[in-house]
């Protein structure tokens, strides 16, 4: 425990109990998603403790949550990959895809100080023993998708990504925090496919 734990003591994001961001009781309420189709899978259901954790990470910049988020993601991924509907994803993993977190626009990245998708991607890359790449950049500052109606989310992310110079891998696993309509993830897939990447899947922490 360091000095900041005394000044700003950790409280469970689910119930408010002091000590940790995820208490043992609330961890048991986190649900594995059954989402795995159309070249995308999600690890958790976006509600309760998981929803609050992502909101705190994105909007309150709670970066020190990573220490507790890592074992949760690792155990969630192991449980997820035992589901019978993940066979196609297992086949994709045999291609040894490179892992690409969805990038933030540089201004938002500097303002926040980190990219939560990168944090998640690093944990997943270690768990799956796959390499990270940095082949994609975000070239437009857009309104947060969570604040837009569904009808405007597709146009909001149109042409926001660009491929960086260099050789691209043949297979890519895109990583993001939340899948709502999937507009941002799909836009990245379109850009990579247009650049010649043959196999692409998306993985989100929650849906």
Buried (B, 14 or more C-beta within 10 A) or exposed (E): EEEEEEEEEBBBBBEEBEEBBBBEEBBEEBBBBEBBEEBBBBBBBBEBBBBBBBBBBBEEBBBBBBEBBBEBBBBBBEEBBEBEEBEEBEEBBEBEBBBBBBBBBEEBBEEBEEBBBBBBBBBBBBBBEBEBBEBBBBEEEBEEBEEBEEEEBBEBBEEBBBBEEEEBBEBBBBBBBBBBBBBBBBBBBBBBEEEEBEBBBBBBBBB
